[in-house]
Amino acid sequence: MNMTSIEKLVAKGESDRVELKKSTAQLKGAGQTLCAFLNAEAGKVVFGVTDNGKVVGQEVSDKTRREIAAMLDRFEPPAPIEVTYLDIPGGSKKVIVLDAPPRKATSKVSIGIFAAENAPR
């Protein structure tokens, strides 16, 4: 995945397989969405994009990476979510993509006490 593919993805807007978030301050909601994606047909959560589809990026610190890792560690069973950090040209900010692949297991995935069956769509 590169910035060109992100810009094309974002241009299409949110869908049943793509959710856009301005920053990882919205990480809890992103975890719930990823849970739903894992129990359905796959999907991506993209951080660093405004509600109107503008790619703004966000600062990524060690704390940001730890918070993402901690959220991903809450999935039961463990989920094979790919995390990609893409540099925004001309600055220090990044776009973060969490990619949930299609489910292969027959069991449902949950995050913490949040069950996928209750996930917003």
C-alpha positions in Angstrom: 0.0 0.0 0.0 1.3 3.5 -0.9 0.0 7.1 -0.7 -1.5 6.9 -4.2 -3.6 3.8 -3.3 -4.6 5.6 0.0 -5.7 8.7 -1.9 -7.8 6.5 -4.3 -9.3 4.6 -1.4 -10.2 7.8 0.5 -11.7 9.4 -2.6 -14.4 6.7 -2.6 -15.3 7.6 1.0 -16.4 5.3 3.8 -18.2 2.1 3.0 -19.0 -1.3 4.5 -15.3 -2.1 4.1 -13.6 1.2 4.7 -13.7 3.5 7.8 -11.9 6.8 8.0 -10.6 8.3 11.3 -8.9 11.6 11.8 -6.6 10.3 14.5 -6.0 7.4 16.9 -7.9 9.3 19.5 -10.8 7.3 17.9 -9.0 4.0 18.4 -11.7 2.4 20.5 -14.3 2.9 17.7 -11.7 1.6 15.2 -11.3 -1.6 17.3 -15.0 -2.2 17.2 -15.1 -1.6 13.4 -12.1 -4.0 12.9 -13.9 -6.6 14.9 -16.9 -6.3 12.6 -14.6 -6.5 9.5 -12.9 -9.6 10.9 -16.3 -11.3 11.3 -17.5 -10.3 7.8 -15.8 -9.7 4.5 -12.6 -7.8 5.6 -11.9 -4.1 5.6 -9.6 -1.2 6.4 -9.5 1.5 9.0 -7.5 4.5 7.9 -6.2 7.1 10.4 -5.2 10.5 9.4 -8.2 11.4 7.2 -10.9 13.9 8.0 -14.6 13.2 7.8 -14.7 15.0 4.5 -11.9 12.8 3.0 -8.9 15.1 3.3 -5.7 13.3 4.1 -4.0 15.2 6.9 -2.0 12.5 8.7 -1.1 12.4 12.3 2.0 12.4 14.4 3.1 8.9 15.3 5.1 8.4 18.5 6.2 5.3 20.3 3.1 5.8 22.5 0.8 5.7 19.4 2.4 2.4 18.2 2.0 0.9 21.7 -1.7 2.0 21.9 -2.4 0.4 18.5 -0.6 -2.8 19.6 -2.5 -2.9 22.9 -5.8 -2.6 21.1 -4.9 -5.4 18.6 -3.8 -7.6 21.5 -7.4 -7.5 22.9 -8.8 -9.5 20.0 -9.9 -13.1 20.8 -8.8 -15.2 19.0 -5.8 -13.2 18.0 -6.4 -11.4 14.7 -4.0 -11.1 11.8 -4.4 -7.3 11.3 -1.7 -5.7 9.2 -0.6 -2.3 10.3 1.0 0.1 7.8 2.5 3.5 8.5 2.8 5.7 5.4 4.7 9.0 5.3 2.8 12.0 4.0 5.2 13.8 1.6 6.7 17.0 2.8 6.1 16.5 6.5 6.5 14.3 9.6 2.9 13.1 9.7 1.8 9.6 8.7 -1.3 7.8 7.6 -2.0 4.6 9.5 -3.8 1.8 7.9 -5.2 -1.2 9.8 -6.1 -3.9 7.4 -8.4 -6.8 8.5 -8.2 -9.7 6.1 -11.2 -11.9 5.2 -12.1 -14.3 8.0 -10.9 -17.9 7.6 -11.8 -19.3 10.9 -15.3 -20.5 11.8 -15.3 -18.8 15.2 -16.3 -15.2 15.8 -13.7 -12.6 16.8 -14.3 -10.3 19.7 -12.4 -7.5 21.3 -12.4 -7.2 25.1 -16.0 -7.5 26.2 -17.2 -6.2 22.8 -18.7 -9.0 20.7 -18.7 -8.6 17.0 -22.4 -9.4 16.8 -23.0 -6.0 18.4 -20.7 -4.1 16.1 -22.1 -1.0 14.3 -22.3 -1.3 10.5 
